[in-house]
Each structure stands twice: as C-alpha cells, then as structure tokens.
C-alpha cells in the first residue's frame, strides 16, 4: 500500500511497472520529503511494488533524476514562445508567474531537483542540468532582445545579464520560500521584485 493510504493503480506492460509511474512517484515523494530523501525503497513502497521492479526500468536514482530534468525543461520553457504581435515583457511576466504557481503547487520541486543534482556531483547530470538552464536563459534573452528592439527596455541594458538576473531572482525566491517551510507569500514577493526590475530597466 502506498504511503498515506492512497492506492496507486499499476498499469503494466508485459508485467512490468511503466517508467512514467515511477517518475510520478518520485515527483510525489520530492514534494513530500525533499529530493534528498527520495530512495528506490520509498518509490517502490509508494507504488506498491518491489525494489527490483524499479530497477528493471531505472538503474539508479541518478537515472530517475535525469528523467526529472526532462520534466523540468518542459516546465522552464513553457510559455516563452511569442507571437509576432505579442508584448515580449508581458510574455516573460506571464511565464515566470506560471512557474511561481507551479512551484507553489509542487513545493518548488524543479529547483529541488537542481539542488539535488548539484549535491550529488555527477558530471553527466550536472552537464544536462546546465544545458536545460542555458536553453531557458537563451529563450529569455531572445525575448528581452525583442523588447529592446521595440524600445521597451533601455538600450544600454545587456539582455544576457538581465536574463541571468531574472533566473537568479526566481531561484532565490523559491529557495528562501522552501527554507521558510512555505510560510512566505511567493507570488507577492515575485511581483514586488519584478516591479523593482521594471522600474530600473524597463521604459
């Protein structure tokens, strides 16, 4: 029986637990306990299978974290596309707010996964995490460059540096919020910092 008494329906492909169910269990456990406490034993218990069933799909926790990075990439890049007539700054604000909402819903899981990868020190995982973050920064930088072209941002502002500032702001906010045991008002704090940046660099 899964922890908390919640029954999980097992879908089987030729008698084995599907990978996506294991990933879903890992996400749920990260929200409950934090990524450093997620073990193969706990995932097996959450789904209601043996540890051997987990190892038939994933050779290690590192491999599971790699799949979670794929999920993180989708989350980070969501909403950063832009139509020709859209306001780039409005697109950025909406995307970052959606990430704040996602972090509140999943207890900052995306940034917890990054923190766990850093602490593990695995070179392949760190490289993959770095590439995911670079994609996010590149998309953000492209939007900021378009905003400069339209005259919404002061011309002397470096788009790449501003993209890193926004990423650092998000990571810092979510880290402080997580360490406070979720007692801070995440969206309110984001809007205050966003307004500060807007007054400083936006026209």
C-alpha positions in Angstrom: 0.0 0.0 0.0 1.4 3.5 -0.9 2.3 5.8 1.9 -0.6 7.9 3.2 -3.1 5.1 2.4 -3.6 6.3 -1.2 -3.9 3.5 -3.7 -2.0 3.8 -6.9 -3.3 1.9 -9.9 -0.5 0.0 -11.6 -0.6 -0.2 -15.3 1.6 -2.9 -16.6 3.3 -3.5 -19.9 4.3 -7.2 -20.2 4.2 -7.5 -16.4 6.5 -4.5 -15.6 5.7 -1.1 -14.0 5.9 1.7 -16.5 8.6 4.3 -16.3 6.1 7.2 -16.1 4.6 5.8 -13.0 7.9 5.6 -11.3 8.7 9.2 -12.3 5.3 10.3 -11.0 6.0 8.6 -7.7 9.4 10.3 -7.5 7.7 13.7 -8.0 5.2 13.0 -5.3 7.9 11.9 -2.8 10.0 15.0 -3.6 7.0 17.2 -2.8 6.5 15.3 0.5 10.1 14.8 1.7 12.5 16.7 -0.5 14.7 15.2 -3.2 17.5 14.1 -0.8 15.1 11.7 0.9 13.8 10.1 -2.2 15.1 6.5 -2.4 14.3 3.5 -4.6 12.8 1.8 -1.5 10.4 4.7 -0.9 9.4 4.8 -4.6 8.7 1.1 -4.6 6.6 1.4 -1.4 4.7 4.4 -2.9 3.7 2.5 -6.0 3.3 -0.8 -4.2 5.9 -2.9 -6.0 9.3 -4.4 -5.1 12.6 -2.5 -5.5 13.5 -5.0 -8.2 10.6 -3.7 -10.3 12.0 -0.2 -10.1 15.5 -1.4 -11.1 14.0 -3.1 -14.2 13.4 0.5 -15.6 16.0 2.6 -13.9 19.5 1.5 -12.9 19.9 4.2 -10.2 18.4 7.3 -8.6 20.7 9.3 -10.9 18.8 8.0 -14.0 15.5 9.0 -12.4 16.8 12.5 -11.8 17.8 12.6 -15.5 14.2 11.9 -16.4 13.0 14.6 -13.9 15.3 17.0 -15.7 13.4 16.4 -18.9 10.2 17.4 -17.0 12.0 20.4 -15.6 13.0 21.5 -19.1 9.3 21.5 -20.2 8.3 23.5 -17.2 11.0 26.1 -17.6 10.4 26.6 -21.3 6.6 26.6 -21.2 5.1 29.9 -22.2 8.4 31.5 -23.5 7.2 31.3 -27.2 5.9 34.5 -28.7 3.6 35.5 -31.4 4.7 38.4 -33.7 2.4 41.0 -32.2 2.8 39.9 -28.5 4.5 42.1 -26.0 7.8 40.3 -25.0 7.7 41.7 -21.5 4.1 40.5 -20.9 5.1 37.0 -22.2 8.1 36.9 -19.8 6.0 38.1 -16.8 3.2 35.5 -17.5 5.7 32.7 -17.9 7.6 33.5 -14.7 4.3 33.8 -12.8 3.2 30.4 -14.2 6.5 29.0 -12.8 5.8 30.5 -9.4 2.3 28.9 -9.4 3.9 25.6 -10.5 6.4 25.9 -7.7 3.7 26.6 -5.1 1.7 23.6 -6.3 4.7 21.2 -6.4 6.6 22.7 -3.4 9.5 24.0 -5.5 10.2 20.6 -7.0 12.1 21.9 -10.1 14.6 23.8 -8.1 14.9 21.0 -5.5 15.9 18.6 -8.3 18.6 21.0 -9.5 19.9 21.3 -5.9 20.0 17.5 -5.5 21.9 17.2 -8.8 24.5 19.8 -7.6 24.9 17.9 -4.3 25.4 14.6 -6.0 28.2 15.9 -8.0 27.6 13.7 -11.0 29.2 15.2 -14.1 26.7 14.0 -16.6 23.7 15.1 -14.6 25.3 18.5 -13.9 26.0 19.0 -17.6 22.5 18.1 -18.5 21.1 20.4 -15.9 23.3 23.2 -17.2 22.1 22.6 -20.8 18.5 22.9 -19.6 19.2 26.2 -17.8 21.1 27.5 -20.8 18.0 26.8 -23.1 15.9 28.7 -20.6 18.3 31.7 -20.5 18.6 31.7 -24.3 14.8 31.9 -24.7 14.6 34.6 -22.1 17.4 36.5 -23.7 15.7 36.4 -27.1 12.5 37.8 -25.6 14.5 40.6 -23.8 16.3 41.4 -27.1 13.0 41.8 -28.8 11.8 44.1 -26.0 14.9 46.2 -26.6 14.2 46.4 -30.3 10.7 47.6 -29.6 12.0 50.2 -27.2 10.5 48.6 -24.0 14.0 48.2 -22.4 16.7 50.7 -22.1 19.3 50.2 -24.9 22.3 50.0 -22.6 20.9 47.0 -20.7 22.6 43.7 -21.5 19.9 41.1 -22.4 22.1 38.2 -21.4 22.9 39.7 -18.0 19.2 40.6 -17.4 18.2 37.0 -18.3 20.6 35.7 -15.6 19.3 38.2 -13.1 15.7 37.0 -13.6 16.7 33.4 -13.3 18.6 34.1 -10.1 15.7 36.0 -8.8 13.4 33.1 -9.3 15.8 30.6 -7.9 16.5 32.8 -4.8 12.8 33.4 -4.1 11.9 29.7 -4.3 14.9 28.7 -2.2 14.0 31.2 0.6 10.4 30.1 0.4 11.3 26.4 0.6 13.6 27.0 3.6 10.9 29.0 5.4 8.7 25.9 5.2 6.5 27.7 2.7 5.5 30.5 5.1 6.3 33.3 2.7 3.9 34.7 0.0 5.8 33.6 -3.1 3.7 35.4 -5.7 3.6 38.7 -3.7 7.4 38.7 -3.3 7.8 37.9 -7.0 5.6 40.8 -8.1 7.5 43.2 -5.8 10.9 42.2 -7.2 9.5 42.3 -10.8 8.3 45.8 -10.2 11.7 46.8 -8.9 13.4 45.5 -12.1 10.7 47.1 -14.3 11.3 50.5 -12.7 15.1 50.1 -13.2 15.4 48.7 -16.7 12.1 49.0 -18.5 10.8 52.1 -20.2 
